[in-house]
Amino acid sequence: MGRCKSLCQIQTGAKKPEVMRLDRRTALYNYAQKKGIEVDWFPMQTAAAFSLPLDGACAIAIDPQKISSAADESVKLAHELGHCVYGGFYNRASPLDVKEQHEYKANVWAVQRMIPWSKLRGAVRSGTTELWELAELFGVTEPFMHWAIDYYVQTKGKSFD
């Protein structure tokens, strides 16, 4: 937790709008800690983040050099927590295991945790309609916000009306 706080402060420069994201991100790290999910930071060859089952628990690795922003860190952490919480790890050796299904479920968990429908709908109905504004408001990346909106509207049939 100590490393995250200093990393987050360096990335944000302690600006007021970033404080909300620091709290949201810190809440994700606290969630991981409460669930016994170990999160470590170290350089990796290709991945920016990944999770794996470990002795009946779960561990997450994040490469701080591949994190572009506070929002990016939050999205990656939430996604990996999604894998851990629902137990979605794919087996490369199995032709019956579909990676995309596991990735989809991890994204759904992350969306529901980071961008609850009621809050997203409320923000849009209050006039926050630009993708970048919504992403900033929820402390996520624009591509993740786009995925969340598609999930809620296209997949779940939700409406902003």
Backbone as a chain_set.jsonl record, in Angstrom:
{"seq": "MGRCKSLCQIQTGAKKPEVMRLDRRTALYNYAQKKGIEVDWFPMQTAAAFSLPLDGACAIAIDPQKISSAADESVKLAHELGHCVYGGFYNRASPLDVKEQHEYKANVWAVQRMIPWSKLRGAVRSGTTELWELAELFGVTEPFMHWAIDYYVQTKGKSFD", "coords": {"N": [[0.832, -1.185, 0.0], [1.96, 1.229, 0.743], [3.796, 1.715, -1.315], [2.068, 2.147, -3.458], [0.757, 4.517, -2.759], [2.812, 6.457, -2.867], [3.552, 6.176, -5.554], [1.155, 6.887, -6.805], [0.91, 9.567, -5.999], [3.1, 10.669, -7.266], [2.386, 10.307, -9.943], [0.075, 11.848, -10.11], [0.689, 14.367, -9.2], [-0.558, 15.485, -7.103], [-2.894, 16.961, -7.68], [-6.089, 18.485, -7.364], [-8.41, 17.313, -8.893], [-7.393, 14.753, -9.297], [-7.356, 13.624, -6.806], [-9.755, 12.357, -6.203], [-9.541, 10.109, -7.847], [-7.316, 8.928, -6.728], [-8.372, 8.148, -4.267], [-10.314, 6.305, -5.154], [-8.712, 4.434, -6.425], [-7.117, 3.71, -4.289], [-9.092, 2.515, -2.774], [-9.532, 0.216, -4.285], [-7.078, -1.103, -3.917], [-7.253, -1.479, -1.164], [-9.464, -3.179, -1.099], [-8.379, -5.428, -2.356], [-6.462, -6.124, -0.456], [-8.101, -6.742, 1.774], [-9.377, -8.995, 0.77], [-7.33, -10.75, 0.69], [-5.701, -10.748, -1.535], [-2.748, -10.562, -3.083], [-0.854, -7.837, -4.235], [1.675, -6.886, -6.312], [4.429, -4.935, -7.547], [6.46, -4.836, -10.318], [8.949, -4.843, -12.943], [8.036, -6.11, -16.17], [8.336, -8.212, -19.065], [6.401, -8.084, -21.257], [3.654, -7.828, -20.45], [1.435, -5.463, -18.908], [-0.033, -5.815, -16.675], [-1.098, -8.612, -14.74], [-2.886, -11.47, -13.45], [-2.917, -14.307, -11.273], [-3.798, -17.573, -10.078], [-2.782, -18.635, -6.86], [-1.708, -20.906, -4.713], [-4.344, -21.446, -3.654], [-5.181, -18.88, -3.328], [-4.957, -15.604, -4.731], [-2.865, -13.67, -6.871], [-1.652, -10.531, -7.995], [0.17, -8.862, -10.478], [1.745, -5.852, -11.351], [3.212, -3.737, -13.693], [4.833, -0.897, -13.064], [6.082, 0.784, -14.888], [4.631, 0.555, -17.157], [2.26, 1.752, -16.797], [0.137, 4.287, -17.636], [-1.327, 6.345, -16.476], [-3.21, 7.52, -13.608], [-5.84, 6.695, -13.92], [-5.503, 4.598, -15.746], [-4.067, 2.787, -14.179], [-6.011, 2.184, -12.235], [-8.01, 0.96, -13.815], [-6.645, -1.279, -14.841], [-5.992, -2.613, -12.443], [-8.587, -3.08, -11.385], [-9.627, -4.764, -13.37], [-7.912, -7.006, -13.166], [-8.479, -7.727, -10.528], [-11.07, -8.542, -10.978], [-10.657, -10.98, -12.341], [-9.571, -12.425, -10.193], [-11.624, -12.387, -8.237], [-13.856, -13.712, -9.379], [-12.625, -16.027, -10.092], [-11.576, -16.488, -12.623], [-9.482, -17.788, -14.642], [-7.642, -18.647, -17.447], [-6.681, -21.62, -19.199], [-3.997, -22.211, -21.047], [-3.262, -24.573, -22.237], [-5.553, -25.972, -22.702], [-7.852, -26.729, -25.204], [-10.507, -26.187, -24.967], [-10.926, -24.073, -23.34], [-11.771, -20.739, -23.348], [-10.209, -17.818, -23.829], [-11.25, -15.214, -24.226], [-13.75, -15.274, -22.96], [-13.07, -15.307, -20.246], [-11.734, -12.864, -20.058], [-13.791, -11.109, -20.698], [-15.588, -11.518, -18.529], [-13.981, -10.578, -16.431], [-13.767, -7.905, -17.155], [-16.464, -7.154, -16.943], [-16.857, -7.407, -14.172], [-15.089, -5.408, -13.316], [-16.256, -3.118, -14.486], [-18.772, -3.041, -13.184], [-17.889, -2.584, -10.622], [-16.386, -0.199, -10.782], [-17.924, 1.602, -12.283], [-20.854, 1.89, -11.567], [-24.137, 1.25, -12.837], [-26.293, 2.919, -11.985], [-25.009, 5.237, -11.105], [-23.646, 6.033, -13.401], [-25.78, 6.489, -15.179], [-27.059, 8.529, -13.757], [-25.089, 10.536, -13.906], [-25.014, 11.05, -16.672], [-27.643, 11.889, -17.114], [-27.535, 14.197, -15.673], [-26.143, 15.844, -17.292], [-23.489, 15.321, -17.96], [-22.012, 14.225, -20.616], [-20.03, 13.814, -22.505], [-17.556, 11.515, -23.577], [-14.922, 11.702, -22.567], [-15.352, 13.316, -20.342], [-16.98, 11.714, -18.726], [-15.241, 9.56, -18.321], [-13.207, 10.838, -16.883], [-14.67, 11.69, -14.632], [-15.332, 9.227, -13.417], [-12.856, 8.203, -13.011], [-11.523, 6.521, -14.83], [-10.172, 5.088, -17.874], [-10.722, 6.434, -21.201], [-11.197, 4.442, -23.26], [-12.055, 2.325, -21.608], [-14.34, 3.407, -20.443], [-15.91, 3.641, -22.726], [-16.212, 0.909, -23.324], [-17.684, 0.169, -21.073], [-20.082, 1.637, -21.4], [-21.021, 0.488, -23.79], [-21.381, -2.117, -22.839], [-23.426, -1.786, -20.869], [-25.524, -0.569, -22.406], [-25.735, -1.918, -24.969], [-25.4, -4.704, -24.376], [-26.754, -5.198, -21.932], [-29.088, -3.852, -22.347], [-29.804, -1.384, -21.252], [-31.011, 1.98, -20.723], [-30.463, 5.475, -21.07], [-32.54, 7.163, -20.719]], "CA": [[0.0, 0.0, 0.0], [2.84, 2.379, 0.799], [4.351, 1.978, -2.637], [1.017, 2.703, -4.321], [0.478, 5.901, -2.416], [3.852, 7.327, -3.408], [3.449, 6.108, -7.001], [-0.021, 7.667, -7.194], [1.195, 10.986, -5.8], [4.028, 11.075, -8.319], [1.645, 10.368, -11.205], [-0.97, 12.86, -10.111], [1.16, 15.685, -8.81], [-1.467, 15.887, -6.016], [-3.904, 17.912, -8.144], [-7.411, 18.241, -6.768], [-9.239, 16.318, -9.582], [-6.802, 13.433, -9.181], [-7.551, 13.104, -5.46], [-10.852, 11.41, -6.287], [-9.029, 8.879, -8.428], [-6.433, 8.325, -5.733], [-9.242, 7.475, -3.312], [-10.921, 5.155, -5.833], [-7.629, 3.475, -6.63], [-6.773, 3.208, -2.962], [-10.176, 1.601, -2.385], [-9.272, -1.06, -4.956], [-5.969, -1.761, -3.21], [-7.794, -1.914, 0.13], [-10.308, -4.335, -1.39], [-7.466, -6.555, -2.592], [-5.864, -6.499, 0.827], [-9.14, -7.391, 2.59], [-9.674, -10.302, 0.185], [-6.117, -11.571, 0.709], [-5.125, -10.766, -2.877], [-1.471, -9.859, -3.049], [-0.555, -7.009, -5.399], [3.088, -6.52, -6.34], [4.858, -4.114, -8.67], [7.794, -5.107, -10.824], [9.022, -4.776, -14.404], [7.738, -7.337, -16.905], [8.717, -8.135, -20.475], [5.354, -7.649, -22.173], [2.383, -7.488, -19.8], [1.364, -4.321, -17.988], [-0.606, -6.367, -15.451], [-1.72, -9.925, -14.865], [-3.245, -12.119, -12.196], [-2.831, -15.748, -11.339], [-4.114, -18.265, -8.824], [-1.552, -18.956, -6.149], [-1.942, -21.638, -3.464], [-5.697, -21.227, -3.162], [-5.457, -17.439, -3.273], [-4.725, -14.949, -6.014], [-1.839, -12.63, -6.847], [-1.685, -9.609, -9.13], [1.421, -8.171, -10.763], [1.589, -4.635, -12.147], [4.476, -3.11, -14.081], [4.598, 0.553, -12.963], [6.611, 1.476, -16.065], [3.662, 0.426, -18.251], [1.033, 2.421, -16.365], [0.209, 5.616, -18.243], [-2.035, 7.356, -15.695], [-3.935, 7.005, -12.444], [-7.01, 5.988, -14.449], [-5.004, 3.358, -16.334], [-3.751, 1.887, -13.065], [-7.277, 1.746, -11.643], [-8.676, 0.033, -14.738], [-5.896, -2.539, -14.871], [-6.163, -3.278, -11.153], [-9.966, -3.562, -11.285], [-9.756, -5.901, -14.28], [-7.223, -8.171, -12.57], [-9.293, -8.132, -9.373], [-12.194, -9.287, -11.533], [-10.2, -12.364, -12.526], [-9.387, -13.05, -8.883], [-12.877, -12.508, -7.494], [-14.723, -14.748, -9.926], [-11.826, -17.226, -10.349], [-11.495, -16.658, -14.074], [-8.139, -17.922, -15.208], [-7.724, -19.583, -18.56], [-5.629, -22.616, -19.317], [-3.507, -22.172, -22.436], [-3.123, -25.937, -22.744], [-6.872, -26.543, -22.971], [-8.516, -26.18, -26.391], [-11.89, -25.877, -24.629], [-10.946, -22.866, -22.514], [-11.793, -19.578, -24.231], [-9.617, -16.657, -23.153], [-12.136, -14.052, -24.333], [-14.802, -15.382, -21.943], [-12.488, -14.897, -18.969], [-11.455, -11.43, -20.139], [-15.095, -10.449, -20.665], [-16.091, -11.56, -17.154], [-13.149, -9.689, -15.617], [-14.185, -6.54, -17.5], [-17.784, -6.913, -16.362], [-16.659, -7.171, -12.734], [-14.454, -4.099, -13.177], [-17.256, -2.093, -14.818], [-19.76, -2.969, -12.114], [-17.219, -2.042, -9.438], [-15.891, 1.159, -11.017], [-18.919, 2.45, -12.942], [-22.199, 1.325, -11.374], [-25.106, 1.788, -13.777], [-27.085, 4.017, -11.421], [-24.179, 6.448, -11.077], [-23.401, 6.435, -14.791], [-27.036, 7.045, -15.677], [-27.248, 9.808, -13.079], [-24.141, 11.513, -14.457], [-25.456, 11.41, -18.019], [-28.89, 12.657, -16.985], [-27.182, 15.508, -15.103], [-25.488, 16.655, -18.308], [-22.132, 14.871, -18.283], [-22.275, 13.316, -21.733], [-18.829, 13.557, -23.307], [-16.839, 10.323, -23.123], [-13.78, 12.086, -21.745], [-15.865, 13.826, -19.064], [-17.425, 10.556, -17.946], [-14.04, 8.827, -17.915], [-12.562, 11.626, -15.825], [-15.54, 11.657, -13.466], [-15.264, 7.917, -12.781], [-11.46, 7.834, -12.791], [-11.165, 5.403, -15.701], [-9.714, 5.518, -19.195], [-11.795, 6.594, -22.185], [-11.592, 3.154, -23.851], [-12.797, 1.532, -20.629], [-15.663, 4.004, -20.338], [-16.61, 3.236, -23.945], [-16.571, -0.504, -23.133], [-18.735, 0.133, -20.046], [-21.329, 2.119, -22.0], [-21.467, -0.576, -24.694], [-21.851, -3.233, -22.011], [-24.72, -1.47, -20.275], [-26.554, -0.235, -23.397], [-25.885, -2.96, -25.987], [-25.51, -6.05, -23.822], [-27.768, -5.281, -20.872], [-30.314, -3.201, -22.8], [-30.111, -0.228, -20.416], [-31.26, 3.23, -21.444], [-30.18, 6.676, -20.281], [-33.794, 7.93, -20.572]], "C": [[0.874, 1.244, 0.0], [3.411, 2.737, -0.556], [3.309, 2.609, -3.553], [0.815, 4.174, -4.027], [1.544, 6.82, -3.0], [3.82, 7.329, -4.932], [2.295, 6.975, -7.485], [0.251, 9.159, -7.058], [2.143, 11.501, -6.872], [3.265, 11.255, -9.628], [0.676, 11.534, -11.235], [-0.445, 14.261, -9.849], [0.257, 16.3, -7.756], [-2.45, 16.981, -6.436], [-5.259, 17.525, -7.566], [-8.248, 17.213, -7.538], [-8.707, 14.898, -9.44], [-7.04, 12.815, -7.809], [-8.684, 12.093, -5.446], [-10.363, 10.075, -6.819], [-8.09, 8.177, -7.472], [-7.274, 7.566, -4.723], [-9.862, 6.224, -3.927], [-9.892, 4.047, -6.01], [-7.223, 2.865, -5.299], [-7.836, 2.235, -2.472], [-9.989, 0.239, -3.055], [-8.134, -1.817, -4.276], [-6.424, -2.261, -1.832], [-8.661, -3.158, -0.04], [-9.437, -5.577, -1.576], [-6.881, -7.057, -1.278], [-6.876, -7.244, 1.701], [-9.466, -8.793, 2.09], [-8.454, -11.228, 0.168], [-5.468, -11.72, -0.657], [-3.856, -9.916, -2.846], [-1.26, -9.088, -4.352], [0.901, -6.571, -5.293], [3.402, -5.755, -7.612], [6.272, -4.517, -9.055], [7.781, -5.068, -12.341], [8.737, -6.141, -15.035], [8.08, -7.13, -18.372], [7.611, -7.538, -21.352], [4.093, -7.149, -21.475], [2.509, -6.241, -18.935], [0.82, -4.776, -16.639], [-1.122, -7.766, -15.741], [-2.027, -10.464, -13.482], [-3.124, -13.62, -12.382], [-3.236, -16.362, -10.004], [-2.81, -18.713, -8.179], [-1.89, -19.596, -4.809], [-3.315, -21.35, -2.855], [-6.081, -19.765, -3.013], [-5.223, -16.871, -4.67], [-3.635, -13.895, -5.831], [-1.957, -11.806, -8.129], [-0.306, -8.957, -9.248], [1.124, -6.978, -11.661], [2.98, -4.078, -12.441], [4.273, -1.592, -14.066], [5.121, 1.344, -14.158], [5.637, 1.433, -17.244], [2.302, 1.022, -17.874], [1.116, 3.867, -16.837], [-0.449, 6.721, -17.415], [-2.674, 6.693, -14.479], [-5.152, 6.203, -12.902], [-6.612, 4.637, -15.024], [-4.687, 2.343, -15.232], [-5.028, 1.33, -12.443], [-7.98, 0.709, -12.516], [-7.962, -1.31, -14.749], [-6.066, -3.31, -13.564], [-7.573, -3.847, -11.02], [-10.179, -4.784, -12.179], [-9.111, -7.154, -13.675], [-7.945, -8.649, -11.312], [-10.508, -8.923, -9.837], [-11.837, -10.745, -11.777], [-10.126, -13.091, -11.182], [-10.709, -13.337, -8.191], [-13.748, -13.624, -8.062], [-13.945, -16.024, -10.285], [-11.627, -17.518, -11.815], [-10.079, -16.637, -14.614], [-8.2, -18.966, -16.3], [-6.481, -20.463, -18.608], [-5.193, -22.666, -20.771], [-3.418, -23.563, -23.064], [-4.459, -26.566, -23.12], [-7.506, -25.909, -24.205], [-9.965, -25.77, -26.103], [-12.031, -24.594, -23.813], [-10.819, -21.647, -23.419], [-11.346, -18.332, -23.45], [-10.585, -15.469, -23.121], [-13.25, -14.079, -23.287], [-14.291, -14.913, -20.581], [-12.217, -13.393, -18.946], [-12.754, -10.628, -20.034], [-15.625, -10.394, -19.228], [-15.285, -10.657, -16.228], [-13.513, -8.232, -15.89], [-15.541, -6.199, -16.9], [-17.653, -6.621, -14.872], [-16.088, -5.766, -12.52], [-15.442, -2.969, -13.46], [-18.244, -1.938, -13.674], [-19.167, -2.369, -10.839], [-16.876, -0.558, -9.615], [-16.966, 2.128, -11.522], [-20.303, 1.83, -12.748], [-23.21, 2.023, -12.285], [-25.85, 2.99, -13.22], [-26.289, 5.324, -11.404], [-23.872, 6.947, -12.482], [-24.647, 7.1, -15.369], [-27.296, 8.418, -15.054], [-26.338, 10.887, -13.629], [-24.587, 11.989, -15.835], [-26.715, 12.265, -17.951], [-28.654, 14.042, -16.388], [-26.396, 16.367, -16.083], [-24.058, 16.284, -18.636], [-22.269, 13.817, -19.369], [-21.065, 13.016, -22.607], [-18.076, 12.368, -22.704], [-15.685, 10.687, -22.193], [-14.224, 12.604, -20.38], [-16.297, 12.677, -18.151], [-16.227, 9.763, -17.448], [-13.335, 9.545, -16.762], [-13.368, 11.569, -14.53], [-15.402, 10.344, -12.692], [-13.826, 7.43, -12.558], [-11.022, 6.622, -13.585], [-10.673, 5.961, -17.039], [-10.911, 5.667, -20.138], [-12.172, 5.268, -22.855], [-12.402, 2.279, -22.881], [-14.209, 2.09, -20.45], [-16.505, 3.627, -21.556], [-17.08, 1.786, -23.812], [-17.731, -0.61, -22.144], [-20.081, 0.566, -20.623], [-21.885, 1.074, -22.96], [-22.039, -1.752, -23.909], [-23.253, -2.946, -21.478], [-25.823, -1.298, -21.327], [-26.794, -1.397, -24.375], [-26.163, -4.34, -25.392], [-26.642, -6.178, -22.819], [-29.072, -4.58, -21.235], [-30.742, -2.007, -21.94], [-30.314, 1.008, -21.281], [-30.978, 4.401, -20.517], [-31.431, 7.528, -20.084], [-34.359, 7.788, -19.178]], "O": [[0.555, 2.219, -0.68], [3.503, 3.912, -0.911], [3.629, 3.503, -4.337], [0.713, 4.988, -4.945], [1.213, 7.859, -3.571], [4.037, 8.372, -5.547], [2.434, 7.714, -8.46], [-0.144, 9.936, -7.927], [2.009, 12.634, -7.334], [3.47, 12.237, -10.341], [0.477, 12.146, -12.285], [-1.077, 15.242, -10.242], [0.3, 17.51, -7.535], [-2.799, 17.839, -5.625], [-5.521, 16.349, -7.315], [-8.771, 16.295, -6.906], [-9.482, 13.941, -9.46], [-6.936, 11.597, -7.661], [-8.596, 11.078, -4.756], [-10.731, 9.023, -6.296], [-8.073, 6.947, -7.415], [-6.924, 6.445, -4.355], [-9.923, 5.184, -3.271], [-10.176, 2.873, -5.772], [-7.01, 1.657, -5.195], [-7.515, 1.239, -1.825], [-10.265, -0.79, -2.437], [-8.218, -3.03, -4.082], [-6.022, -3.339, -1.393], [-8.603, -4.08, 0.774], [-9.725, -6.639, -1.024], [-6.817, -8.261, -1.027], [-6.541, -8.265, 2.302], [-9.792, -9.678, 2.881], [-8.536, -12.358, -0.312], [-4.767, -12.699, -0.913], [-3.902, -8.709, -2.611], [-1.465, -9.626, -5.44], [1.306, -5.959, -4.304], [2.723, -5.909, -8.627], [7.172, -4.535, -8.216], [6.731, -5.239, -12.962], [9.138, -7.182, -14.513], [8.108, -5.999, -18.858], [7.856, -6.595, -22.104], [3.526, -6.135, -21.883], [3.543, -5.994, -18.315], [1.155, -4.212, -15.597], [-1.534, -8.064, -16.862], [-1.502, -9.984, -12.477], [-3.216, -14.136, -13.495], [-3.048, -15.764, -8.945], [-1.866, -19.114, -8.858], [-2.31, -18.91, -3.877], [-3.419, -21.044, -1.667], [-7.202, -19.457, -2.609], [-5.289, -17.594, -5.664], [-3.506, -13.303, -4.759], [-2.312, -12.317, -9.191], [0.299, -8.557, -8.253], [0.35, -7.08, -12.613], [3.817, -3.965, -11.545], [3.613, -1.052, -14.954], [4.655, 2.454, -14.416], [5.791, 2.179, -18.211], [1.312, 0.807, -18.572], [2.049, 4.589, -16.484], [-0.166, 7.901, -17.622], [-2.675, 5.469, -14.345], [-5.458, 5.154, -12.335], [-7.305, 3.641, -14.815], [-5.015, 1.163, -15.362], [-5.111, 0.135, -12.157], [-8.484, -0.296, -12.015], [-8.601, -2.359, -14.673], [-6.261, -4.525, -13.58], [-7.734, -4.987, -10.583], [-10.847, -5.736, -11.775], [-9.709, -8.23, -13.68], [-8.012, -9.851, -11.059], [-10.93, -9.867, -9.168], [-12.617, -11.643, -11.461], [-10.569, -14.233, -11.059], [-10.894, -14.413, -7.623], [-14.322, -14.404, -7.301], [-14.545, -17.0, -10.735], [-11.519, -18.679, -12.209], [-9.556, -15.589, -14.994], [-8.749, -20.05, -16.101], [-5.405, -20.102, -18.133], [-5.948, -23.118, -21.632], [-3.492, -23.705, -24.285], [-4.486, -27.596, -23.794], [-7.682, -24.692, -24.255], [-10.581, -25.078, -26.913], [-13.14, -24.094, -23.622], [-9.856, -21.538, -24.178], [-12.03, -17.871, -22.536], [-10.715, -14.8, -22.096], [-13.652, -13.03, -22.783], [-14.993, -14.21, -19.854], [-12.446, -12.73, -17.934], [-12.805, -9.598, -19.363], [-16.06, -9.339, -18.768], [-15.852, -10.034, -15.33], [-13.563, -7.418, -14.968], [-15.747, -5.091, -16.407], [-18.275, -5.686, -14.367], [-16.549, -5.028, -11.65], [-15.458, -1.968, -12.744], [-18.523, -0.82, -13.241], [-19.874, -1.719, -10.069], [-17.058, 0.239, -8.695], [-16.924, 3.322, -11.227], [-20.865, 1.291, -13.702], [-23.147, 3.236, -12.48], [-26.019, 3.986, -13.923], [-26.842, 6.394, -11.661], [-23.842, 8.154, -12.722], [-24.558, 8.164, -15.982], [-27.703, 9.353, -15.743], [-26.762, 12.03, -13.801], [-24.543, 13.183, -16.132], [-26.829, 13.263, -18.663], [-29.465, 14.95, -16.569], [-26.019, 17.493, -15.756], [-23.464, 16.893, -19.526], [-22.597, 12.664, -19.092], [-21.082, 12.053, -23.373], [-17.974, 12.235, -21.485], [-15.494, 10.053, -21.155], [-13.555, 12.362, -19.375], [-16.009, 12.678, -16.955], [-16.194, 9.339, -16.292], [-12.922, 8.917, -15.788], [-12.798, 11.417, -13.45], [-15.359, 10.345, -11.462], [-13.613, 6.364, -11.98], [-10.253, 5.793, -13.099], [-10.755, 7.163, -17.29], [-11.976, 5.097, -19.899], [-13.361, 4.989, -23.007], [-13.326, 1.578, -23.296], [-15.166, 1.327, -20.319], [-17.691, 3.328, -21.42], [-18.221, 1.472, -24.152], [-18.658, -1.392, -22.356], [-21.104, -0.069, -20.363], [-23.085, 0.799, -22.95], [-23.069, -2.312, -24.284], [-24.158, -3.768, -21.621], [-26.926, -1.818, -21.162], [-27.936, -1.807, -24.578], [-27.054, -5.055, -25.852], [-27.401, -7.146, -22.849], [-30.059, -4.7, -20.509], [-31.923, -1.661, -21.91], [-29.849, 1.072, -22.42], [-31.229, 4.323, -19.315], [-31.389, 8.518, -19.354], [-35.405, 8.361, -18.874]]}, "num_chains": 1, "name": "protein.A"}
